[in-house]
Amino acid sequence: MFVAITRAVSPALASCELTHLQRTPIDVERARQQHRAYEQALIAAGGIVQRLESGADMPDAVFIEDTAIVFDELALIARPGAASRRRETTAVVDALRPYRPLVPIEAPGTVDGGDVLVVGREVFVGLSTRTNNAAVEQMRATLEPHGYVVRAVTVRGALHLKSAVTALDDATLLVNEHWIDSDRFDRFTCIDVDPSEPSAANALRLADRIIFPAAFPRTAERLVERGFRLEIVDASELAKAEGAVTCCSLIVSTTTAEP
């Protein structure tokens, strides 16, 4: 069982932070429809959706993944790399407090949750325009006593580490090797995105299925051929804001949390 904490699409989504994409018109109502369908996919997978509200002062708030990183033992409260997003964490702290002990990342550390890939007891942290070494060191100090190994990975050409690599299971990754130092993942089986779909490496792993964007059918075919069960969702409007399927939820296991 799991709780999926989501956040409503802000009416100011079109004013979102952008790093690697040119600004194009965003249909906010269509983005809301896509977001609701995404939440329904989480419910169909057995999740309980807990949606937080967002206002015009938080254009990026729908991308709630960037505000926290949830582990079985605790949750790290991020300090987002974009200063405009740091106000988003207040409501997330309140939402996560019933489920986990909370540990904040402190200045001068900055980290977006989209830069953190957890695979088993390994935690890969992307060094990007949003995440720095000071945050990596704080994460090591917090997580290594719980048996995690924290590894820094350089990100290039993408906003976040999980724009370039996500886990399909504990042994298999979906990757765009051009955006990361792929040798850091040598021990895993890596499935490359289709060359015509460089942005297809972001997939949301759940217990029995993978939530995957409709925009990347050729990469989806590769995953189905390897035996993965996909739940396809349309995230095209959110993608214009540099969002993807992992970005739009915080997945909190309710079967492994400590009392």
C-alpha positions in Angstrom: 0.0 0.0 0.0 1.1 3.6 -0.6 0.1 7.2 -0.2 0.8 9.4 -3.2 1.0 13.1 -2.1 0.3 15.3 -5.1 -0.2 19.0 -5.5 -2.7 20.9 -7.6 -1.7 22.6 -10.8 -1.1 26.3 -10.1 -3.0 28.8 -12.2 0.4 30.4 -12.8 2.0 27.2 -14.3 2.9 29.1 -17.5 5.3 31.2 -15.3 7.2 28.1 -14.2 11.0 28.0 -13.9 12.7 26.8 -17.1 16.3 25.7 -17.6 16.6 23.6 -20.8 13.4 24.3 -22.7 12.2 27.4 -24.5 8.9 28.8 -23.1 5.9 27.8 -25.1 2.1 28.3 -24.3 0.7 26.0 -21.7 -3.0 25.1 -21.5 -3.5 25.1 -17.7 -6.9 23.5 -17.9 -5.5 20.7 -20.0 -2.6 20.3 -17.6 -5.2 19.9 -14.8 -7.0 17.3 -16.8 -3.8 15.4 -17.4 -2.9 15.7 -13.7 -6.2 14.3 -12.6 -5.8 11.3 -15.0 -2.3 10.8 -13.5 -3.8 10.7 -10.0 -6.4 8.2 -11.2 -3.6 6.0 -12.5 -2.0 6.1 -9.0 -5.4 5.2 -7.4 -5.8 2.3 -9.9 -2.4 1.0 -8.8 -3.6 0.8 -5.2 -2.6 4.2 -4.0 -4.4 6.7 -1.8 -4.0 10.2 -3.3 -3.5 13.1 -0.9 -3.6 16.3 -2.9 -2.3 19.6 -1.6 -3.4 22.9 -2.9 -1.2 25.5 -4.7 -1.7 29.1 -5.5 -0.5 31.6 -8.1 2.6 32.3 -6.0 3.8 28.7 -6.6 3.9 28.1 -10.4 6.0 24.9 -10.1 4.2 23.4 -7.1 2.7 20.5 -9.1 6.2 19.1 -9.3 6.1 18.1 -5.7 8.8 15.5 -6.0 11.4 18.3 -5.8 10.4 19.2 -2.3 11.3 16.0 -0.5 12.9 12.5 -0.7 11.0 9.8 1.1 12.8 6.7 2.5 11.4 3.9 4.7 13.1 5.3 7.8 12.7 9.1 7.2 12.0 11.9 4.8 14.5 14.5 3.7 13.0 17.9 3.2 14.7 19.4 0.2 16.1 22.9 -0.2 15.2 23.5 -3.8 17.9 25.0 -6.1 15.5 27.6 -7.4 14.9 30.1 -4.6 11.4 30.8 -5.9 10.4 27.2 -5.0 11.5 27.1 -1.4 8.1 28.3 -0.1 6.6 25.1 -1.4 8.1 23.0 1.4 6.0 24.3 4.2 2.8 22.4 3.2 4.9 19.3 2.3 6.4 19.2 5.8 2.9 19.2 7.3 1.8 16.4 4.9 4.7 14.1 5.5 5.0 14.6 9.3 2.3 11.9 10.1 4.3 9.3 8.0 8.0 9.9 8.7 10.6 11.6 10.9 11.7 14.7 8.9 15.3 15.9 8.3 15.8 19.2 6.5 18.6 20.0 4.1 20.2 23.2 5.4 22.0 26.0 3.6 24.4 26.1 1.8 23.0 22.8 0.5 20.5 22.8 -2.3 18.8 19.7 -3.7 15.8 19.0 -5.8 14.1 15.6 -5.3 14.2 15.1 -9.1 18.0 14.8 -8.7 17.8 11.8 -6.3 17.4 8.3 -7.6 17.0 5.6 -4.9 17.6 2.0 -6.0 17.6 -0.4 -3.1 20.1 0.9 -0.6 22.0 3.0 -3.2 21.2 6.7 -3.5 22.4 8.4 -6.6 22.4 12.2 -6.4 22.7 14.3 -9.5 25.0 17.3 -9.4 23.0 19.7 -11.5 22.1 23.4 -11.7 19.7 22.7 -8.8 21.7 20.3 -6.6 25.2 20.8 -5.1 27.9 18.9 -3.2 26.9 20.5 0.2 23.6 18.8 0.0 25.2 15.5 -1.0 27.4 15.6 2.1 24.4 16.3 4.3 22.6 13.4 2.7 25.5 11.1 3.4 25.6 12.1 7.1 21.9 11.4 7.4 21.5 8.2 5.4 24.6 6.2 5.8 23.8 5.3 9.5 20.6 3.7 8.0 22.7 1.6 5.7 22.4 3.6 2.5 25.3 4.4 0.2 25.2 7.9 -1.4 26.9 8.4 -4.7 27.2 11.7 -6.6 26.6 11.7 -10.4 27.2 14.5 -12.8 24.2 15.6 -14.9 24.7 17.3 -18.3 22.1 18.5 -20.8 19.1 17.8 -18.6 17.4 19.5 -15.7 17.6 16.6 -13.2 19.2 13.2 -12.8 15.8 11.6 -13.2 15.4 13.3 -16.6 18.3 11.0 -17.6 17.8 7.8 -15.6 15.1 6.1 -13.5 14.7 2.6 -12.0 12.4 0.0 -13.5 13.2 -2.5 -10.7 16.1 -3.0 -8.4 18.3 -4.4 -11.2 17.1 -2.4 -14.3 17.4 1.2 -15.2 16.0 3.2 -18.1 18.7 5.6 -19.3 19.7 8.3 -21.7 23.4 7.7 -21.6 24.2 11.1 -23.2 23.0 13.1 -20.2 24.9 11.3 -17.4 28.1 9.5 -16.6 26.6 6.1 -17.4 29.6 4.2 -16.0 28.3 5.0 -12.6 25.5 2.5 -13.3 27.6 -0.4 -14.6 26.3 -3.0 -12.2 22.7 -2.5 -13.5 21.0 -3.7 -16.6 20.4 -0.5 -18.6 17.7 -0.1 -21.2 18.5 2.8 -23.5 15.7 5.2 -24.6 14.9 5.2 -28.3 17.3 7.6 -30.0 14.4 9.6 -31.3 13.0 10.1 -27.8 15.8 11.6 -25.7 13.4 12.7 -22.9 12.0 9.3 -22.4 14.1 8.1 -19.5 11.7 9.3 -16.8 9.4 6.5 -15.6 7.5 6.1 -12.3 8.1 2.7 -10.8 5.3 1.3 -8.6 5.0 -2.2 -7.1 3.4 -3.9 -10.1 3.6 -1.4 -13.0 5.4 1.5 -14.5 3.6 4.8 -15.1 5.0 6.1 -18.4 4.3 9.1 -20.7 2.3 8.7 -23.9 4.8 10.9 -25.8 7.4 8.1 -26.1 5.8 5.1 -27.8 9.1 3.7 -29.2 10.7 3.6 -25.8 7.5 2.1 -24.4 7.7 -0.7 -26.9 11.2 -1.5 -25.6 9.9 -1.8 -22.1 7.0 -3.9 -23.0 9.3 -6.2 -24.9 11.3 -6.6 -21.7 8.2 -7.7 -19.8 7.4 -4.5 -17.9 3.7 -3.6 -17.4 3.1 0.0 -18.4 0.3 2.4 -17.4 0.4 5.1 -20.1 -0.5 8.7 -19.2 -0.6 11.9 -21.2 1.8 14.4 -19.5 2.3 16.7 -22.6 1.3 20.0 -21.0 3.3 19.3 -17.8 6.3 18.4 -20.0 6.3 22.0 -21.4 7.2 23.1 -17.8 10.1 20.6 -17.7 7.9 18.2 -15.7 7.6 14.4 -16.0 5.8 11.5 -14.4 8.1 11.1 -11.3 7.8 14.8 -10.7 4.1 14.9 -9.8 4.0 12.8 -6.7 5.7 11.8 -3.5 5.2 8.1 -3.0 5.1 7.1 0.6 5.0 3.4 1.5 2.6 2.7 4.3 3.7 -0.9 4.8 7.4 -0.2 5.7 7.3 3.0 7.7 8.7 2.8 11.2 6.1 3.3 14.0 
